């Protein structure tokens, strides 16, 4: 076993070096104010099913009626898939109501907490408490 330990360390170092940069550079949700939520309603411009996070690009009308694009971050595709989402769940033009944790610095973006259709039907399954 004495000779295999250095080989295992070398293999481990090689595997760590071979990991994609996106795995090592994954960011936290610190940019979002998770102590509060806001709700926005609008039309889907684009649903991005991509790693490491999915996004909803939502066109929201402000109080003056001016359309603004919001970038709404979601979990990874694998996480969303387990919650009942699919790449085809949202299409451009779909109307949504979204509850989100806003950006700390303000602006048109946030972390998705809940997505509903205009009639109140939830999209995806909620996370079950243990």
C-alpha positions in Angstrom: 0.0 0.0 0.0 3.0 2.3 0.5 3.5 2.7 -3.2 -0.1 3.2 -4.1 -0.7 6.3 -1.9 1.5 8.6 -4.0 -0.3 7.3 -7.1 -3.7 8.0 -5.6 -2.6 11.5 -4.7 -1.4 12.1 -8.2 -4.6 10.8 -9.6 -6.6 13.0 -7.3 -4.6 16.0 -8.3 -5.0 15.2 -11.9 -8.8 14.8 -11.5 -9.1 18.1 -9.7 -7.1 19.9 -12.4 -9.4 18.3 -15.1 -12.6 19.7 -13.5 -14.3 22.3 -15.7 -13.7 25.9 -14.5 -17.5 26.4 -14.1 -17.6 23.8 -11.4 -14.8 25.5 -9.4 -16.1 29.0 -10.1 -19.7 28.5 -9.0 -21.1 31.6 -7.3 -23.3 31.8 -4.3 -26.7 33.5 -4.0 -25.2 36.3 -2.0 -26.2 38.9 -4.6 -29.9 38.3 -3.8 -31.8 39.7 -0.8 -33.3 36.4 0.4 -34.9 38.2 3.4 -37.7 39.6 1.2 -39.6 38.8 -2.0 -41.2 40.9 -4.7 -43.7 39.8 -7.4 -43.5 40.7 -11.0 -45.8 39.8 -13.9 -44.9 39.7 -17.6 -44.3 37.8 -20.8 -41.5 35.3 -21.4 -39.0 36.6 -23.9 -36.6 33.6 -23.5 -36.3 30.6 -21.2 -32.6 29.6 -21.0 -32.2 25.9 -20.0 -28.4 26.0 -19.3 -25.7 25.1 -16.8 -24.9 26.2 -14.2 -28.3 28.1 -13.9 -31.4 28.4 -15.9 -32.9 31.9 -16.6 -36.2 33.4 -17.4 -35.9 36.6 -19.4 -39.3 38.3 -18.6 -40.7 41.4 -20.2 -42.4 43.4 -17.4 -44.3 46.7 -17.8 -43.4 49.3 -15.2 -45.9 51.8 -13.6 -45.6 54.0 -16.7 -46.4 51.1 -19.1 -42.8 50.9 -20.4 -41.6 47.4 -21.0 -38.5 46.4 -19.2 -36.6 43.1 -19.4 -35.9 41.2 -16.1 -33.3 38.5 -15.8 -34.5 35.9 -13.4 -32.1 33.3 -12.1 -33.2 29.8 -11.3 -31.4 26.5 -10.3 -29.5 24.1 -12.4 -31.3 22.1 -15.1 -30.9 18.9 -13.0 -32.5 20.6 -10.0 -35.4 22.0 -12.1 -35.9 18.7 -13.8 -36.4 17.0 -10.4 -39.0 19.7 -9.6 -41.0 19.0 -12.8 -39.6 21.6 -15.1 -38.6 20.7 -18.7 -36.8 22.8 -21.4 -40.2 23.1 -23.1 -42.1 24.3 -19.9 -41.9 28.0 -21.0 -42.2 29.5 -24.4 -41.8 33.1 -25.7 -45.0 35.0 -25.1 -46.2 32.9 -22.1 -47.6 35.1 -19.3 -46.3 34.5 -15.8 -46.4 35.8 -12.3 -43.1 35.4 -10.5 -42.2 35.7 -6.9 -38.4 36.4 -6.5 -35.7 37.5 -4.1 -34.5 40.8 -5.6 -30.9 41.9 -6.2 -29.3 43.6 -3.2 -28.2 46.5 -5.5 -31.6 46.9 -7.1 -32.2 46.5 -10.8 -34.3 44.2 -13.0 -33.3 40.8 -11.7 -33.7 38.3 -9.0 -33.6 34.7 -7.8 -36.9 32.9 -8.6 -38.8 31.6 -5.6 -42.1 30.7 -7.3 -43.6 30.8 -10.8 -47.3 30.8 -11.5 -49.6 31.2 -14.5 -51.9 34.2 -14.6 -54.7 32.1 -13.2 -52.5 31.1 -10.2 -51.5 27.6 -11.3 -47.9 26.8 -10.0 -45.3 25.7 -12.5 -43.0 22.9 -11.2 -43.3 21.3 -7.8 -42.3 23.0 -4.6 -39.4 21.7 -2.5 -40.7 19.3 0.1 -39.5 19.9 3.7 -37.7 16.9 5.2 
